[in-house]
Amino acid sequence: MINTLDHLIIAVKDLNEAELNYKKLFGLNPVWRGEHKELGTANVIFNFKNTYLELLSANGEGLGAMLVNSAIEESGDGLIGVVFGVDNIKEASKSLIEKGFAITDISDGEGRNNSSNELRKWKNLFLPQELSRGIFSFIIQHTEGSLKKPDKYPSDSMNKLDHLVINTNDADGFINVYQDIFEIRLALDEVIEHWDSRMLFFRLNKTTIEVVEKRDEKEPKDSLWGLAWEVENIKEAHKRLIDNGVEMTPIKKGLKENTLVSTIKSHTHNVPTLLIEHIN
């Protein structure tokens, strides 16, 4: 049913500051600056080979502004949402209803690019608590217009989302939703002894949803944690970032074989962020 991890949402108080910081981190210019007037929000979008990232701020009144302001009031800027893509949102809604879930009506959305006046339209399907499991998430189908890709991805820029990390206290319940209901491929289910945790890998549109379970006696709940971005040349990217005043850890071998990694320690607006190169 779910075809893609369509995009990720970071809530920010100061959109201009966040745009400058993420231009510096990604080594790319945004492809969209717009607003959702009916939601009371403004956004900046960076596009990658397999997904896009949306910086979202409140600039008026509406449900979107309420969501952003509430998230920032609770914990400051940070990663607040994940959006899943489908080819046919009516069929997705029908499938979920047939599986016994109380699904809201499909809603229409639109955004306009402030600089080019380009219009994009889409349809949304917001998910009930049983499926969102504590994460703000919804299903989207793009219907009109599209996001441009950068002309190129320099070797020292981030070009692709390698993985999204989600924490959970209920791996079995997570599998029930993401594999059995969303029909996303479960590629790994393994207990990591030295971490005393269970790890799941779900794969779709050339990225991974990495799930780390820490069991407790609380109600089942998931939470977004961090992002890992792929670069073609981590040494070049590391130098570019340090030269631009970004705090970085030294490059080291990753836990996954044939990878090099470095953690970004500043400019991320409270999003744990990893840089990764896959060595051929």
KETOR-176288 format. One record per residue (C-alpha): chain; z, x, y; residue number from 1; residue in three letters. Coordinates in steps of 0.001 Angstrom, whole numbers, plus 524288, in hexadecimal, padded with zeros to 5 digits. Layout:
BEGIN
@c = A | z = Z | x = X | y = Y | k = NUM | r = ALA
...
//
This chain:
BEGIN
@c = A | z = 80000 | x = 80000 | y = 80000 | k = 1 | r = MET
@c = A | z = 8040A | x = 80A80 | y = 809ED | k = 2 | r = ILE
@c = A | z = 7F8A7 | x = 813D3 | y = 80C6E | k = 3 | r = ASN
@c = A | z = 7FDE5 | x = 81D28 | y = 816BA | k = 4 | r = THR
@c = A | z = 80989 | x = 82213 | y = 81E19 | k = 5 | r = LEU
@c = A | z = 802E8 | x = 81D70 | y = 82A7F | k = 6 | r = ASP
@c = A | z = 80BE6 | x = 82364 | y = 834AD | k = 7 | r = HIS
@c = A | z = 81996 | x = 82771 | y = 8388A | k = 8 | r = LEU
@c = A | z = 82134 | x = 82353 | y = 8449C | k = 9 | r = ILE
@c = A | z = 82A63 | x = 82BB3 | y = 84CBE | k = 10 | r = ILE
@c = A | z = 83267 | x = 82487 | y = 8570B | k = 11 | r = ALA
@c = A | z = 83414 | x = 82C35 | y = 863AC | k = 12 | r = VAL
@c = A | z = 83ACB | x = 82965 | y = 8708A | k = 13 | r = LYS
@c = A | z = 83196 | x = 8319B | y = 878E0 | k = 14 | r = ASP
@c = A | z = 82394 | x = 83029 | y = 87423 | k = 15 | r = LEU
@c = A | z = 81DF4 | x = 83A75 | y = 87D4D | k = 16 | r = ASN
@c = A | z = 827D9 | x = 844AD | y = 878E5 | k = 17 | r = GLU
@c = A | z = 825A1 | x = 84161 | y = 86A95 | k = 18 | r = ALA
@c = A | z = 816E9 | x = 84244 | y = 86C42 | k = 19 | r = GLU
@c = A | z = 8180B | x = 84FEA | y = 87217 | k = 20 | r = LEU
@c = A | z = 82154 | x = 85457 | y = 8675A | k = 21 | r = ASN
@c = A | z = 818C6 | x = 84F5B | y = 85C58 | k = 22 | r = TYR
@c = A | z = 80C63 | x = 854EC | y = 86268 | k = 23 | r = LYS
@c = A | z = 8137C | x = 861EE | y = 861F8 | k = 24 | r = LYS
@c = A | z = 81805 | x = 85FEC | y = 853E3 | k = 25 | r = LEU
@c = A | z = 80B46 | x = 85AEF | y = 84E45 | k = 26 | r = PHE
@c = A | z = 80223 | x = 863C1 | y = 855FF | k = 27 | r = GLY
@c = A | z = 7F9E8 | x = 85787 | y = 8584E | k = 28 | r = LEU
@c = A | z = 7F775 | x = 84DB3 | y = 86305 | k = 29 | r = ASN
@c = A | z = 7FA8C | x = 83F5C | y = 860B2 | k = 30 | r = PRO
@c = A | z = 7EF05 | x = 8366B | y = 85DEB | k = 31 | r = VAL
@c = A | z = 7F4F1 | x = 82A31 | y = 863ED | k = 32 | r = TRP
@c = A | z = 7FDF7 | x = 8265A | y = 86F1D | k = 33 | r = ARG
@c = A | z = 8000F | x = 817CF | y = 8701D | k = 34 | r = GLY
@c = A | z = 8094D | x = 80C64 | y = 8707A | k = 35 | r = GLU
@c = A | z = 80CC1 | x = 7FFC2 | y = 8698C | k = 36 | r = HIS
@c = A | z = 80F5F | x = 7F69B | y = 874E1 | k = 37 | r = LYS
@c = A | z = 81447 | x = 7EB68 | y = 86C86 | k = 38 | r = GLU
@c = A | z = 81E0C | x = 7F47D | y = 865CC | k = 39 | r = LEU
@c = A | z = 82290 | x = 7FBAA | y = 871F3 | k = 40 | r = GLY
@c = A | z = 81F02 | x = 8091C | y = 86CB0 | k = 41 | r = THR
@c = A | z = 8164B | x = 814B0 | y = 86FE7 | k = 42 | r = ALA
@c = A | z = 81147 | x = 81EA2 | y = 8661C | k = 43 | r = ASN
@c = A | z = 80AD3 | x = 82BC3 | y = 86437 | k = 44 | r = VAL
@c = A | z = 803A0 | x = 82E84 | y = 85775 | k = 45 | r = ILE
@c = A | z = 80042 | x = 83B3D | y = 850A0 | k = 46 | r = PHE
@c = A | z = 7F63B | x = 83A2C | y = 845B1 | k = 47 | r = ASN
@c = A | z = 7F589 | x = 84282 | y = 83964 | k = 48 | r = PHE
@c = A | z = 7ECF7 | x = 843BD | y = 82D69 | k = 49 | r = LYS
@c = A | z = 7F4C5 | x = 839E6 | y = 82574 | k = 50 | r = ASN
@c = A | z = 7FD4F | x = 831E1 | y = 82EBA | k = 51 | r = THR
@c = A | z = 80193 | x = 830D6 | y = 83CDC | k = 52 | r = TYR
@c = A | z = 80E47 | x = 83229 | y = 84453 | k = 53 | r = LEU
@c = A | z = 81262 | x = 828C2 | y = 84F11 | k = 54 | r = GLU
@c = A | z = 81C12 | x = 82C1C | y = 859CC | k = 55 | r = LEU
@c = A | z = 8217D | x = 81F12 | y = 85E75 | k = 56 | r = LEU
@c = A | z = 8299E | x = 81BE1 | y = 86A79 | k = 57 | r = SER
@c = A | z = 82E37 | x = 80FA4 | y = 8717C | k = 58 | r = ALA
@c = A | z = 82775 | x = 80C90 | y = 87E5D | k = 59 | r = ASN
@c = A | z = 82A79 | x = 7FE20 | y = 87FF3 | k = 60 | r = GLY
@c = A | z = 83041 | x = 7F29D | y = 878A5 | k = 61 | r = GLU
@c = A | z = 82CDC | x = 7EDE3 | y = 86B12 | k = 62 | r = GLY
@c = A | z = 8300D | x = 7EF99 | y = 85CB9 | k = 63 | r = LEU
@c = A | z = 82AB8 | x = 7FD6B | y = 85C71 | k = 64 | r = GLY
@c = A | z = 832CA | x = 80186 | y = 86827 | k = 65 | r = ALA
@c = A | z = 83EE4 | x = 7FBA4 | y = 861CB | k = 66 | r = MET
@c = A | z = 83C4D | x = 80358 | y = 85552 | k = 67 | r = LEU
@c = A | z = 83A5D | x = 8103F | y = 85C85 | k = 68 | r = VAL
@c = A | z = 845FE | x = 80E76 | y = 86599 | k = 69 | r = ASN
@c = A | z = 84EEE | x = 80A8D | y = 85A6B | k = 70 | r = SER
@c = A | z = 84AFD | x = 8165F | y = 8523D | k = 71 | r = ALA
@c = A | z = 84CC6 | x = 81FD7 | y = 85D91 | k = 72 | r = ILE
@c = A | z = 859D2 | x = 819D9 | y = 86178 | k = 73 | r = GLU
@c = A | z = 85EB0 | x = 81B60 | y = 8537E | k = 74 | r = GLU
@c = A | z = 85A28 | x = 82937 | y = 8507D | k = 75 | r = SER
@c = A | z = 8513F | x = 82E71 | y = 85B30 | k = 76 | r = GLY
@c = A | z = 842DB | x = 831C0 | y = 859C3 | k = 77 | r = ASP
@c = A | z = 83E1D | x = 83294 | y = 84BCB | k = 78 | r = GLY
@c = A | z = 835A8 | x = 82E25 | y = 8408D | k = 79 | r = LEU
@c = A | z = 836FF | x = 81F62 | y = 83FB8 | k = 80 | r = ILE
@c = A | z = 82BA6 | x = 819B2 | y = 8381F | k = 81 | r = GLY
@c = A | z = 8217F | x = 81B11 | y = 82D83 | k = 82 | r = VAL
@c = A | z = 81550 | x = 8129E | y = 82CE5 | k = 83 | r = VAL
@c = A | z = 80D43 | x = 8101E | y = 8209D | k = 84 | r = PHE
@c = A | z = 7FEB5 | x = 80D4A | y = 820BE | k = 85 | r = GLY
@c = A | z = 7F717 | x = 80372 | y = 818B3 | k = 86 | r = VAL
@c = A | z = 7E8D3 | x = 7FF7B | y = 817ED | k = 87 | r = ASP
@c = A | z = 7EBBC | x = 7F0E3 | y = 81739 | k = 88 | r = ASN
@c = A | z = 7F860 | x = 7EC46 | y = 81D6F | k = 89 | r = ILE
@c = A | z = 7F67C | x = 7DE2E | y = 81917 | k = 90 | r = LYS
@c = A | z = 7F5DE | x = 7E285 | y = 80AF6 | k = 91 | r = GLU
@c = A | z = 801E6 | x = 7EB19 | y = 80D03 | k = 92 | r = ALA
@c = A | z = 80960 | x = 7DF91 | y = 8129D | k = 93 | r = SER
@c = A | z = 80513 | x = 7D6D2 | y = 80770 | k = 94 | r = LYS
@c = A | z = 8092B | x = 7E0FD | y = 7FD63 | k = 95 | r = SER
@c = A | z = 816C3 | x = 7E255 | y = 8033B | k = 96 | r = LEU
@c = A | z = 818A5 | x = 7D39E | y = 80404 | k = 97 | r = ILE
@c = A | z = 81487 | x = 7D23C | y = 7F5C6 | k = 98 | r = GLU
@c = A | z = 81ED3 | x = 7DC69 | y = 7F25F | k = 99 | r = LYS
@c = A | z = 82930 | x = 7D3C6 | y = 7F881 | k = 100 | r = GLY
@c = A | z = 82B59 | x = 7D9E6 | y = 805DF | k = 101 | r = PHE
@c = A | z = 82D51 | x = 7D227 | y = 8125A | k = 102 | r = ALA
@c = A | z = 82261 | x = 7D79F | y = 81AB5 | k = 103 | r = ILE
@c = A | z = 82051 | x = 7D49D | y = 82919 | k = 104 | r = THR
@c = A | z = 8131E | x = 7D0A3 | y = 82E74 | k = 105 | r = ASP
@c = A | z = 80912 | x = 7DB32 | y = 8312B | k = 106 | r = ILE
@c = A | z = 80934 | x = 7DEB7 | y = 83F9B | k = 107 | r = SER
@c = A | z = 7FEB0 | x = 7E453 | y = 84876 | k = 108 | r = ASP
@c = A | z = 8005D | x = 7F0CF | y = 85044 | k = 109 | r = GLY
@c = A | z = 7F85A | x = 7F805 | y = 85A49 | k = 110 | r = GLU
@c = A | z = 7F91D | x = 8040C | y = 862CD | k = 111 | r = GLY
@c = A | z = 7F0DB | x = 80966 | y = 86DD5 | k = 112 | r = ARG
@c = A | z = 7EE92 | x = 817BA | y = 870F3 | k = 113 | r = ASN
@c = A | z = 7F307 | x = 81A6A | y = 87ED7 | k = 114 | r = ASN
@c = A | z = 7E8A4 | x = 824B2 | y = 88168 | k = 115 | r = SER
@c = A | z = 7DC81 | x = 81F4B | y = 87AA1 | k = 116 | r = SER
@c = A | z = 7E00C | x = 810B7 | y = 87AEB | k = 117 | r = ASN
@c = A | z = 7DC5E | x = 81066 | y = 86C7B | k = 118 | r = GLU
@c = A | z = 7E24E | x = 804FC | y = 864FA | k = 119 | r = LEU
@c = A | z = 7E771 | x = 8056B | y = 85720 | k = 120 | r = ARG
@c = A | z = 7EBD5 | x = 7F999 | y = 84F3F | k = 121 | r = LYS
@c = A | z = 7F34B | x = 7F822 | y = 84296 | k = 122 | r = TRP
@c = A | z = 7FB10 | x = 7EEA1 | y = 83A40 | k = 123 | r = LYS
@c = A | z = 80953 | x = 7F0C1 | y = 83683 | k = 124 | r = ASN
@c = A | z = 811B9 | x = 7EBE3 | y = 82B4B | k = 125 | r = LEU
@c = A | z = 82024 | x = 7EE9A | y = 82D58 | k = 126 | r = PHE
@c = A | z = 8283B | x = 7F0D2 | y = 8212B | k = 127 | r = LEU
@c = A | z = 834F1 | x = 7EA0F | y = 81D56 | k = 128 | r = PRO
@c = A | z = 84170 | x = 7F1BC | y = 81AE2 | k = 129 | r = GLN
@c = A | z = 83F4C | x = 7F1D5 | y = 80C28 | k = 130 | r = GLU
@c = A | z = 832F1 | x = 7F9D9 | y = 80E45 | k = 131 | r = LEU
@c = A | z = 83621 | x = 80194 | y = 81A97 | k = 132 | r = SER
@c = A | z = 8437A | x = 8057B | y = 814EC | k = 133 | r = ARG
@c = A | z = 84912 | x = 809A7 | y = 82206 | k = 134 | r = GLY
@c = A | z = 83CD1 | x = 81031 | y = 82775 | k = 135 | r = ILE
@c = A | z = 834D5 | x = 809E1 | y = 83245 | k = 136 | r = PHE
@c = A | z = 827DB | x = 80875 | y = 82B46 | k = 137 | r = SER
@c = A | z = 81C3E | x = 7FF80 | y = 82AED | k = 138 | r = PHE
@c = A | z = 80E76 | x = 7FE2E | y = 82586 | k = 139 | r = ILE
@c = A | z = 8028B | x = 7FF86 | y = 82E3E | k = 140 | r = ILE
@c = A | z = 7F403 | x = 7FCF4 | y = 82D63 | k = 141 | r = GLN
@c = A | z = 7EBAA | x = 80279 | y = 8385D | k = 142 | r = HIS
@c = A | z = 7E11C | x = 7F8D1 | y = 83C55 | k = 143 | r = THR
@c = A | z = 7DA80 | x = 7FDCC | y = 848AB | k = 144 | r = GLU
@c = A | z = 7D8D1 | x = 80B2E | y = 84ED6 | k = 145 | r = GLY
@c = A | z = 7DD7E | x = 81817 | y = 8495B | k = 146 | r = SER
@c = A | z = 7E4C6 | x = 82468 | y = 84CFC | k = 147 | r = LEU
@c = A | z = 7DCC5 | x = 8307F | y = 84FA2 | k = 148 | r = LYS
@c = A | z = 7DF93 | x = 83CF8 | y = 84846 | k = 149 | r = LYS
@c = A | z = 7E139 | x = 849E6 | y = 84F7A | k = 150 | r = PRO
@c = A | z = 7D481 | x = 8517C | y = 8508B | k = 151 | r = ASP
@c = A | z = 7DABE | x = 85BD5 | y = 847E8 | k = 152 | r = LYS
@c = A | z = 7E7BE | x = 85FF9 | y = 84246 | k = 153 | r = TYR
@c = A | z = 7EA0A | x = 86E38 | y = 84613 | k = 154 | r = PRO
@c = A | z = 7EFF0 | x = 876E0 | y = 83B8B | k = 155 | r = SER
@c = A | z = 7FCDA | x = 8777B | y = 842F3 | k = 156 | r = ASP
@c = A | z = 7FDC4 | x = 868AB | y = 844DC | k = 157 | r = SER
@c = A | z = 80386 | x = 85E56 | y = 83BF6 | k = 158 | r = MET
@c = A | z = 7F87B | x = 85738 | y = 8352F | k = 159 | r = ASN
@c = A | z = 7FE85 | x = 84E7C | y = 82AE0 | k = 160 | r = LYS
@c = A | z = 80B3A | x = 847C2 | y = 82722 | k = 161 | r = LEU
@c = A | z = 80FAF | x = 84EE4 | y = 81AF9 | k = 162 | r = ASP
@c = A | z = 81B2C | x = 845FC | y = 8181C | k = 163 | r = HIS
@c = A | z = 824CC | x = 83C21 | y = 81D72 | k = 164 | r = LEU
@c = A | z = 832F4 | x = 83D2C | y = 818E1 | k = 165 | r = VAL
@c = A | z = 83AF2 | x = 830E0 | y = 8166C | k = 166 | r = ILE
@c = A | z = 84933 | x = 830AB | y = 81233 | k = 167 | r = ASN
@c = A | z = 84E30 | x = 82617 | y = 8090E | k = 168 | r = THR
@c = A | z = 85A52 | x = 822A9 | y = 8014D | k = 169 | r = ASN
@c = A | z = 8527B | x = 81AA2 | y = 7F779 | k = 170 | r = ASP
@c = A | z = 846C3 | x = 82185 | y = 7F16A | k = 171 | r = ALA
@c = A | z = 84479 | x = 816FF | y = 7E726 | k = 172 | r = ASP
@c = A | z = 843D2 | x = 80C73 | y = 7F18C | k = 173 | r = GLY
@c = A | z = 83A9F | x = 814F2 | y = 7F988 | k = 174 | r = PHE
@c = A | z = 8318B | x = 81668 | y = 7EDD5 | k = 175 | r = ILE
@c = A | z = 831E2 | x = 807BF | y = 7EBC1 | k = 176 | r = ASN
@c = A | z = 82CB0 | x = 80585 | y = 7F983 | k = 177 | r = VAL
@c = A | z = 82383 | x = 810FF | y = 7FBBD | k = 178 | r = TYR
@c = A | z = 81D95 | x = 8120D | y = 7EE14 | k = 179 | r = GLN
@c = A | z = 81E9F | x = 80470 | y = 7E868 | k = 180 | r = ASP
@c = A | z = 81C96 | x = 7FC2D | y = 7F4A8 | k = 181 | r = ILE
@c = A | z = 8154F | x = 804E4 | y = 7FE4F | k = 182 | r = PHE
@c = A | z = 80DAD | x = 80B30 | y = 7F303 | k = 183 | r = GLU
@c = A | z = 80EF3 | x = 818FF | y = 7F86F | k = 184 | r = ILE
@c = A | z = 80D82 | x = 82390 | y = 7EE02 | k = 185 | r = ARG
@c = A | z = 81A34 | x = 829D1 | y = 7E991 | k = 186 | r = LEU
@c = A | z = 8168C | x = 837EF | y = 7E6B7 | k = 187 | r = ALA
@c = A | z = 82407 | x = 83DB8 | y = 7E426 | k = 188 | r = LEU
@c = A | z = 83191 | x = 838F3 | y = 7E049 | k = 189 | r = ASP
@c = A | z = 83AAE | x = 84466 | y = 7DE07 | k = 190 | r = GLU
@c = A | z = 8492C | x = 847B6 | y = 7DECF | k = 191 | r = VAL
@c = A | z = 84B7F | x = 8544C | y = 7E674 | k = 192 | r = ILE
@c = A | z = 857F9 | x = 859CF | y = 7E097 | k = 193 | r = GLU
@c = A | z = 85B51 | x = 863E5 | y = 7EB04 | k = 194 | r = HIS
@c = A | z = 859DA | x = 85991 | y = 7F5A9 | k = 195 | r = TRP
@c = A | z = 8612A | x = 84F5C | y = 7EDA5 | k = 196 | r = ASP
@c = A | z = 856C1 | x = 84595 | y = 7F158 | k = 197 | r = SER
@c = A | z = 84AFC | x = 83E56 | y = 7EC1C | k = 198 | r = ARG
@c = A | z = 83DA3 | x = 84033 | y = 7F23F | k = 199 | r = MET
@c = A | z = 831CF | x = 83747 | y = 7F23E | k = 200 | r = LEU
@c = A | z = 8240C | x = 83A67 | y = 7F6E0 | k = 201 | r = PHE
@c = A | z = 81AC9 | x = 82F41 | y = 7FA36 | k = 202 | r = PHE
@c = A | z = 80CD8 | x = 83317 | y = 7FD9D | k = 203 | r = ARG
@c = A | z = 80269 | x = 82C36 | y = 805A5 | k = 204 | r = LEU
@c = A | z = 7F793 | x = 8300F | y = 80F57 | k = 205 | r = ASN
@c = A | z = 7F9D1 | x = 83E9C | y = 80D12 | k = 206 | r = LYS
@c = A | z = 80810 | x = 83E73 | y = 8110A | k = 207 | r = THR
@c = A | z = 8151A | x = 83CE4 | y = 80A22 | k = 208 | r = THR
@c = A | z = 820E3 | x = 83432 | y = 80C30 | k = 209 | r = ILE
@c = A | z = 82C04 | x = 83CD3 | y = 8078E | k = 210 | r = GLU
@c = A | z = 8383F | x = 8351D | y = 80438 | k = 211 | r = VAL
@c = A | z = 8458A | x = 83B92 | y = 8027F | k = 212 | r = VAL
@c = A | z = 85040 | x = 833A1 | y = 7FC02 | k = 213 | r = GLU
@c = A | z = 85EA7 | x = 8359D | y = 7FEC8 | k = 214 | r = LYS
@c = A | z = 865C1 | x = 82B14 | y = 7F741 | k = 215 | r = ARG
@c = A | z = 87179 | x = 823DF | y = 7FCB3 | k = 216 | r = ASP
@c = A | z = 87817 | x = 816B2 | y = 7FB06 | k = 217 | r = GLU
@c = A | z = 8727F | x = 810BC | y = 8076A | k = 218 | r = LYS
@c = A | z = 867FD | x = 80651 | y = 80846 | k = 219 | r = GLU
@c = A | z = 85A5F | x = 80B98 | y = 8051D | k = 220 | r = PRO
@c = A | z = 8545A | x = 81172 | y = 8114C | k = 221 | r = LYS
@c = A | z = 84998 | x = 81AF8 | y = 81514 | k = 222 | r = ASP
@c = A | z = 84854 | x = 82301 | y = 8217E | k = 223 | r = SER
@c = A | z = 83D8C | x = 82B32 | y = 8277E | k = 224 | r = LEU
@c = A | z = 84110 | x = 8398F | y = 82856 | k = 225 | r = TRP
@c = A | z = 83658 | x = 84351 | y = 82BC3 | k = 226 | r = GLY
@c = A | z = 8282B | x = 847B7 | y = 82BBA | k = 227 | r = LEU
@c = A | z = 820B0 | x = 85375 | y = 82674 | k = 228 | r = ALA
@c = A | z = 813C0 | x = 85710 | y = 82CE1 | k = 229 | r = TRP
@c = A | z = 8093C | x = 85F7C | y = 826C1 | k = 230 | r = GLU
@c = A | z = 802D2 | x = 86ABD | y = 82E02 | k = 231 | r = VAL
@c = A | z = 7F77A | x = 8734F | y = 82A12 | k = 232 | r = GLU
@c = A | z = 7FE2E | x = 87FE5 | y = 82E67 | k = 233 | r = ASN
@c = A | z = 80CFB | x = 87F6F | y = 82FAB | k = 234 | r = ILE
@c = A | z = 80E10 | x = 88D20 | y = 83576 | k = 235 | r = LYS
@c = A | z = 804F5 | x = 8897B | y = 84092 | k = 236 | r = GLU
@c = A | z = 80BD8 | x = 87C6D | y = 8428D | k = 237 | r = ALA
@c = A | z = 8193F | x = 882E4 | y = 84249 | k = 238 | r = HIS
@c = A | z = 81519 | x = 88CB8 | y = 84CB7 | k = 239 | r = LYS
@c = A | z = 80EDF | x = 88225 | y = 85535 | k = 240 | r = ARG
@c = A | z = 81B33 | x = 879E6 | y = 854C8 | k = 241 | r = LEU
@c = A | z = 8248B | x = 88519 | y = 857B1 | k = 242 | r = ILE
@c = A | z = 81BC9 | x = 88999 | y = 862DB | k = 243 | r = ASP
@c = A | z = 81D06 | x = 87BCB | y = 86861 | k = 244 | r = ASN
@c = A | z = 82BCF | x = 87BDF | y = 867DF | k = 245 | r = GLY
@c = A | z = 82DB7 | x = 87427 | y = 85B44 | k = 246 | r = VAL
@c = A | z = 83923 | x = 87833 | y = 852BD | k = 247 | r = GLU
@c = A | z = 834CD | x = 87B83 | y = 844E0 | k = 248 | r = MET
@c = A | z = 83B17 | x = 880AA | y = 8387F | k = 249 | r = THR
@c = A | z = 834AB | x = 88C94 | y = 83230 | k = 250 | r = PRO
@c = A | z = 82948 | x = 889E8 | y = 82901 | k = 251 | r = ILE
@c = A | z = 82D69 | x = 889F2 | y = 81ABD | k = 252 | r = LYS
@c = A | z = 8286F | x = 885B1 | y = 80D6F | k = 253 | r = LYS
@c = A | z = 82993 | x = 87716 | y = 80B45 | k = 254 | r = GLY
@c = A | z = 83029 | x = 8705D | y = 7FFCC | k = 255 | r = LEU
@c = A | z = 822B8 | x = 86C2C | y = 7FB40 | k = 256 | r = LYS
@c = A | z = 81AF8 | x = 87726 | y = 7F525 | k = 257 | r = GLU
@c = A | z = 8108A | x = 87D84 | y = 7FDB3 | k = 258 | r = ASN
@c = A | z = 815C8 | x = 87861 | y = 80A95 | k = 259 | r = THR
@c = A | z = 81B3B | x = 87EA1 | y = 816DE | k = 260 | r = LEU
@c = A | z = 82441 | x = 876EE | y = 81FCA | k = 261 | r = VAL
@c = A | z = 82B74 | x = 87789 | y = 82CC0 | k = 262 | r = SER
@c = A | z = 8347C | x = 86D86 | y = 832E9 | k = 263 | r = THR
@c = A | z = 83266 | x = 86945 | y = 840F9 | k = 264 | r = ILE
@c = A | z = 83F87 | x = 868FE | y = 847F3 | k = 265 | r = LYS
@c = A | z = 83C1C | x = 863AE | y = 85570 | k = 266 | r = SER
@c = A | z = 832F6 | x = 85A59 | y = 85CAC | k = 267 | r = HIS
@c = A | z = 832B0 | x = 8508D | y = 85150 | k = 268 | r = THR
@c = A | z = 83A9E | x = 8457E | y = 8578C | k = 269 | r = HIS
@c = A | z = 84475 | x = 8459E | y = 84C65 | k = 270 | r = ASN
@c = A | z = 83A60 | x = 8453A | y = 84170 | k = 271 | r = VAL
@c = A | z = 83D06 | x = 84FAC | y = 836F9 | k = 272 | r = PRO
@c = A | z = 82FDE | x = 8567C | y = 83658 | k = 273 | r = THR
@c = A | z = 82A32 | x = 8606B | y = 82CF1 | k = 274 | r = LEU
@c = A | z = 81DDE | x = 86894 | y = 82E25 | k = 275 | r = LEU
@c = A | z = 816F1 | x = 86B8B | y = 82139 | k = 276 | r = ILE
@c = A | z = 80B30 | x = 87367 | y = 81CBB | k = 277 | r = GLU
@c = A | z = 8059A | x = 871E1 | y = 80F1F | k = 278 | r = HIS
@c = A | z = 8010C | x = 87F41 | y = 80A80 | k = 279 | r = ILE
@c = A | z = 7F45A | x = 87F09 | y = 802EA | k = 280 | r = ASN
//
